């Protein structure tokens, strides 16, 4: 099973794009955690209207209707639940324990891939619960790729079989 966990991703455009790529690679479910935007407007004035966010659907192109998704406030609870179900928890982050994504070895077909905040990265508590941490090495002056691009590279590396 293929699961993606988005923890504190701020941009609805990025989340929409991750949904679209997830559809393309066959992700089964996406967990939206913390401040990560959901596909629907949450402002009081839109309460009970199921009005989709324009910024989200601009990049998702309807993929939020194809993929099962769930909002959960606490990412640590989601991780613990998936670990109990024997998922391999893989986190994309630059860390002293990270391995180059090209050298990544996956032993489990049930993978939960975690992506964190575009600016702050993945929380230390999440890294501590991860079975593996991987990164995409950067050769230029910039420290990282956009989260959507990094996700696409890694998703196709681990799931395009």
BALOBA-1460 file (C-alpha; in Angstrom, 3 decimals):
// residues 161
<rec num="1" residu="x" x="0.000" y="0.000" z="0.000"/>
<rec num="2" residu="x" x="1.192" y="3.515" z="-0.823"/>
<rec num="3" residu="x" x="0.551" y="6.263" z="1.707"/>
<rec num="4" residu="x" x="1.702" y="9.882" z="1.733"/>
<rec num="5" residu="x" x="1.727" y="11.991" z="4.887"/>
<rec num="6" residu="x" x="1.919" y="15.763" z="4.500"/>
<rec num="7" residu="x" x="2.857" y="17.434" z="7.768"/>
<rec num="8" residu="x" x="2.613" y="21.201" z="8.024"/>
<rec num="9" residu="x" x="2.890" y="21.867" z="4.298"/>
<rec num="10" residu="x" x="1.734" y="25.492" z="4.045"/>
<rec num="11" residu="x" x="0.937" y="25.985" z="0.381"/>
<rec num="12" residu="x" x="-2.365" y="24.734" z="-1.055"/>
<rec num="13" residu="x" x="-0.716" y="24.888" z="-4.487"/>
<rec num="14" residu="x" x="1.991" y="22.473" z="-3.327"/>
<rec num="15" residu="x" x="-0.558" y="20.158" z="-1.719"/>
<rec num="16" residu="x" x="-2.691" y="20.165" z="-4.873"/>
<rec num="17" residu="x" x="0.335" y="19.322" z="-6.971"/>
<rec num="18" residu="x" x="1.275" y="16.470" z="-4.620"/>
<rec num="19" residu="x" x="-2.273" y="15.103" z="-4.994"/>
<rec num="20" residu="x" x="-1.918" y="15.190" z="-8.778"/>
<rec num="21" residu="x" x="1.459" y="13.416" z="-8.729"/>
<rec num="22" residu="x" x="0.080" y="10.925" z="-6.198"/>
<rec num="23" residu="x" x="-2.714" y="10.093" z="-8.622"/>
<rec num="24" residu="x" x="-0.167" y="9.514" z="-11.361"/>
<rec num="25" residu="x" x="1.945" y="7.099" z="-9.303"/>
<rec num="26" residu="x" x="-0.980" y="5.238" z="-7.693"/>
<rec num="27" residu="x" x="-0.932" y="6.458" z="-4.090"/>
<rec num="28" residu="x" x="-3.714" y="4.846" z="-2.059"/>
<rec num="29" residu="x" x="-4.206" y="7.495" z="0.625"/>
<rec num="30" residu="x" x="-2.927" y="10.898" z="1.709"/>
<rec num="31" residu="x" x="-2.960" y="12.122" z="5.295"/>
<rec num="32" residu="x" x="-3.053" y="15.906" z="5.682"/>
<rec num="33" residu="x" x="-1.672" y="16.838" z="9.093"/>
<rec num="34" residu="x" x="-1.087" y="19.970" z="11.140"/>
<rec num="35" residu="x" x="-1.552" y="23.176" z="9.163"/>
<rec num="36" residu="x" x="-1.629" y="21.388" z="5.793"/>
<rec num="37" residu="x" x="-4.581" y="22.740" z="3.779"/>
<rec num="38" residu="x" x="-7.426" y="20.438" z="2.792"/>
<rec num="39" residu="x" x="-9.136" y="20.646" z="-0.621"/>
<rec num="40" residu="x" x="-12.137" y="22.522" z="0.785"/>
<rec num="41" residu="x" x="-12.569" y="26.041" z="2.101"/>
<rec num="42" residu="x" x="-12.590" y="26.025" z="5.892"/>
<rec num="43" residu="x" x="-13.556" y="29.638" z="6.579"/>
<rec num="44" residu="x" x="-16.750" y="30.082" z="8.598"/>
<rec num="45" residu="x" x="-18.510" y="31.744" z="5.657"/>
<rec num="46" residu="x" x="-18.116" y="28.500" z="3.648"/>
<rec num="47" residu="x" x="-19.119" y="26.161" z="6.485"/>
<rec num="48" residu="x" x="-21.144" y="23.143" z="5.251"/>
<rec num="49" residu="x" x="-20.851" y="24.241" z="1.599"/>
<rec num="50" residu="x" x="-18.133" y="21.804" z="0.487"/>
<rec num="51" residu="x" x="-16.672" y="24.597" z="-1.620"/>
<rec num="52" residu="x" x="-13.298" y="23.620" z="-3.058"/>
<rec num="53" residu="x" x="-10.306" y="25.916" z="-2.656"/>
<rec num="54" residu="x" x="-9.416" y="27.598" z="-5.954"/>
<rec num="55" residu="x" x="-5.696" y="27.554" z="-5.189"/>
<rec num="56" residu="x" x="-5.833" y="23.825" z="-4.423"/>
<rec num="57" residu="x" x="-7.779" y="22.716" z="-7.506"/>
<rec num="58" residu="x" x="-5.593" y="24.893" z="-9.750"/>
<rec num="59" residu="x" x="-2.835" y="22.302" z="-9.378"/>
<rec num="60" residu="x" x="-4.722" y="19.171" z="-8.287"/>
<rec num="61" residu="x" x="-6.950" y="19.099" z="-11.398"/>
<rec num="62" residu="x" x="-9.563" y="16.983" z="-9.596"/>
<rec num="63" residu="x" x="-7.201" y="14.343" z="-8.223"/>
<rec num="64" residu="x" x="-8.584" y="14.999" z="-4.732"/>
<rec num="65" residu="x" x="-11.713" y="13.175" z="-5.933"/>
<rec num="66" residu="x" x="-9.688" y="10.083" z="-6.957"/>
<rec num="67" residu="x" x="-7.472" y="9.579" z="-3.939"/>
<rec num="68" residu="x" x="-8.647" y="8.760" z="-0.451"/>
<rec num="69" residu="x" x="-7.530" y="11.481" z="1.944"/>
<rec num="70" residu="x" x="-8.009" y="12.334" z="5.577"/>
<rec num="71" residu="x" x="-7.191" y="15.316" z="7.746"/>
<rec num="72" residu="x" x="-5.545" y="14.456" z="11.053"/>
<rec num="73" residu="x" x="-4.214" y="17.113" z="13.396"/>
<rec num="74" residu="x" x="-1.533" y="14.966" z="15.028"/>
<rec num="75" residu="x" x="0.993" y="13.434" z="12.650"/>
<rec num="76" residu="x" x="2.620" y="11.393" z="15.428"/>
<rec num="77" residu="x" x="-0.632" y="9.489" z="16.009"/>
<rec num="78" residu="x" x="-0.876" y="8.692" z="12.296"/>
<rec num="79" residu="x" x="2.691" y="7.381" z="12.261"/>
<rec num="80" residu="x" x="2.105" y="5.198" z="15.341"/>
<rec num="81" residu="x" x="-1.062" y="3.732" z="13.784"/>
<rec num="82" residu="x" x="0.759" y="2.918" z="10.549"/>
<rec num="83" residu="x" x="3.700" y="1.386" z="12.420"/>
<rec num="84" residu="x" x="1.229" y="-0.920" z="14.201"/>
<rec num="85" residu="x" x="0.021" y="-1.977" z="10.736"/>
<rec num="86" residu="x" x="3.646" y="-2.798" z="9.790"/>
<rec num="87" residu="x" x="4.186" y="0.116" z="7.414"/>
<rec num="88" residu="x" x="7.735" y="1.207" z="6.674"/>
<rec num="89" residu="x" x="7.951" y="4.893" z="7.591"/>
<rec num="90" residu="x" x="10.119" y="6.796" z="5.114"/>
<rec num="91" residu="x" x="10.792" y="10.495" z="5.560"/>
<rec num="92" residu="x" x="12.211" y="12.891" z="2.994"/>
<rec num="93" residu="x" x="14.477" y="15.302" z="4.859"/>
<rec num="94" residu="x" x="18.065" y="16.500" z="5.028"/>
<rec num="95" residu="x" x="19.423" y="15.061" z="8.258"/>
<rec num="96" residu="x" x="22.633" y="13.531" z="9.553"/>
<rec num="97" residu="x" x="20.896" y="10.111" z="9.301"/>
<rec num="98" residu="x" x="19.681" y="10.675" z="5.727"/>
<rec num="99" residu="x" x="20.779" y="8.400" z="2.918"/>
<rec num="100" residu="x" x="20.971" y="9.493" z="-0.688"/>
<rec num="101" residu="x" x="17.677" y="8.575" z="-2.378"/>
<rec num="102" residu="x" x="19.643" y="6.726" z="-5.097"/>
<rec num="103" residu="x" x="21.008" y="4.361" z="-2.406"/>
<rec num="104" residu="x" x="17.661" y="3.830" z="-0.692"/>
<rec num="105" residu="x" x="16.671" y="0.190" z="-0.096"/>
<rec num="106" residu="x" x="12.981" y="-0.546" z="0.405"/>
<rec num="107" residu="x" x="12.077" y="-3.890" z="1.997"/>
<rec num="108" residu="x" x="8.350" y="-3.407" z="2.495"/>
<rec num="109" residu="x" x="5.576" y="-2.911" z="-0.052"/>
<rec num="110" residu="x" x="3.589" y="-0.959" z="2.556"/>
<rec num="111" residu="x" x="5.291" y="2.423" z="2.671"/>
<rec num="112" residu="x" x="4.246" y="5.678" z="4.283"/>
<rec num="113" residu="x" x="6.211" y="8.582" z="2.819"/>
<rec num="114" residu="x" x="6.376" y="11.723" z="4.972"/>
<rec num="115" residu="x" x="6.970" y="15.243" z="3.685"/>
<rec num="116" residu="x" x="7.290" y="18.222" z="6.025"/>
<rec num="117" residu="x" x="7.145" y="21.983" z="6.099"/>
<rec num="118" residu="x" x="8.603" y="23.820" z="3.119"/>
<rec num="119" residu="x" x="10.576" y="26.150" z="5.427"/>
<rec num="120" residu="x" x="11.077" y="24.353" z="8.746"/>
<rec num="121" residu="x" x="11.423" y="20.812" z="7.442"/>
<rec num="122" residu="x" x="10.281" y="17.700" z="9.267"/>
<rec num="123" residu="x" x="9.837" y="17.799" z="13.041"/>
<rec num="124" residu="x" x="12.510" y="15.986" z="15.091"/>
<rec num="125" residu="x" x="9.814" y="13.803" z="16.704"/>
<rec num="126" residu="x" x="8.767" y="12.604" z="13.249"/>
<rec num="127" residu="x" x="12.374" y="11.857" z="12.293"/>
<rec num="128" residu="x" x="12.762" y="9.842" z="15.496"/>
<rec num="129" residu="x" x="9.770" y="7.658" z="14.531"/>
<rec num="130" residu="x" x="10.959" y="7.143" z="10.950"/>
<rec num="131" residu="x" x="12.378" y="3.811" z="9.851"/>
<rec num="132" residu="x" x="14.407" y="5.514" z="7.146"/>
<rec num="133" residu="x" x="15.290" y="9.091" z="6.242"/>
<rec num="134" residu="x" x="16.327" y="9.961" z="2.722"/>
<rec num="135" residu="x" x="17.369" y="13.092" z="0.872"/>
<rec num="136" residu="x" x="17.982" y="14.338" z="-2.633"/>
<rec num="137" residu="x" x="21.511" y="15.787" z="-2.736"/>
<rec num="138" residu="x" x="21.817" y="19.376" z="-3.913"/>
<rec num="139" residu="x" x="24.814" y="20.407" z="-6.003"/>
<rec num="140" residu="x" x="24.077" y="24.093" z="-6.487"/>
<rec num="141" residu="x" x="23.669" y="27.003" z="-4.107"/>
<rec num="142" residu="x" x="20.096" y="26.191" z="-3.091"/>
<rec num="143" residu="x" x="19.613" y="23.881" z="-0.121"/>
<rec num="144" residu="x" x="16.541" y="22.034" z="-1.388"/>
<rec num="145" residu="x" x="14.063" y="21.491" z="-4.189"/>
<rec num="146" residu="x" x="10.448" y="22.561" z="-4.065"/>
<rec num="147" residu="x" x="8.551" y="19.949" z="-2.013"/>
<rec num="148" residu="x" x="6.418" y="18.947" z="-5.000"/>
<rec num="149" residu="x" x="9.439" y="18.274" z="-7.209"/>
<rec num="150" residu="x" x="11.261" y="16.378" z="-4.462"/>
<rec num="151" residu="x" x="8.136" y="14.298" z="-3.829"/>
<rec num="152" residu="x" x="7.783" y="13.413" z="-7.509"/>
<rec num="153" residu="x" x="11.409" y="12.310" z="-7.790"/>
<rec num="154" residu="x" x="11.207" y="10.120" z="-4.686"/>
<rec num="155" residu="x" x="7.710" y="8.740" z="-5.377"/>
<rec num="156" residu="x" x="8.751" y="7.477" z="-8.800"/>
<rec num="157" residu="x" x="11.971" y="6.056" z="-7.355"/>
<rec num="158" residu="x" x="10.173" y="3.964" z="-4.729"/>
<rec num="159" residu="x" x="6.852" y="3.129" z="-6.425"/>
<rec num="160" residu="x" x="7.418" y="3.011" z="-10.193"/>
<rec num="161" residu="x" x="7.892" y="-0.731" z="-10.507"/>
